[in-house]
Amino acid sequence: MTAILISMFLILVIAVGTVGLVAVGMEGWGKILIPRVADRMARAAQHLNGDGRPPKRFLRVLRLARRVGQTVAPKTVTRLMH
C-alpha cells in the first residue's frame, strides 16, 4: 500500500513538473515571468535537437578522456594479456 502511494505521488510530481516546463518553455507567459528559466529551456531544446554547440567544459572532459584512454588503455590491455 505504501509503495502504491509513493509511486502515485512521484507520478503526479513528474506530471506537474512536465506541465510546468512546457508552460515555461513555450513562447507565452513563462518567457515574460521567468526569462532565465525559459532561456535555459530553449537552450536545452536546441541541444536535444542537435542544433546547440557543446559546452566548453564538456569538450574539455572529452579531450581529457581521450588522452587518458590513450595512455591507460594500452597498459591495461597488456596487463590483462599476461
Secondary structure by P-SEA (a helix, b strand, c coil): caaaaaaaaaaaaaaaaaaaaaaaacccccccccaaaaaaaaaaaaaaaccccccaaaaaaaaaaaaaaaccaaaaaaaaac
